[in-house]
Amino acid sequence: MRSPCSERPPVAYTSDARGLPCPLPLLHLARDLRRLRPGQIVELLADDPAARDDVPAWTRRSGHILLCWEAAAGYDAYYIQKRQG
């Protein structure tokens, strides 16, 4: 997984998937990335422990970029940049 964020990236959209079991956080992420222009960043909030493995694997396969992540109280925040083209 990418390293923790040194600072919060500029977010175009926040996708709140807290309380949703796997694979719903990834389905929400995929849906929300379709709304964005290439290069924009979505913040995914997820408390499903599987997301720590699933989000990095999905971004590698899909071509999007996991910029960084950070742990918050009871959930993690992932910052994903939409791929170009």
C-alpha positions, 0 to 999 in steps of 0.5 A: 500500500502507498504511504500515509499522506503527508498532507491531504490532496485536493479532493474533487469528491468524497465517497463515503463507504463507511459501514458498507461490507466488501465489495461495496466500497470498491463499487462506490469508488468505481461509480464515483470515479466515473463522475470525475475528469481525468486527474481529479481526486476522489477521497474514499472513506471506508471502515471495512478492514478488507479495503486495506488490501482491496483498494490498492489492488483495485487501483493497480488493476484499473489504472487509477493511482492510489496517491496515499491513505490515512487512518482516522478514528474508526475508518481509513481515507484513501485518495485516488486519482482518476487515470488519464484518458 
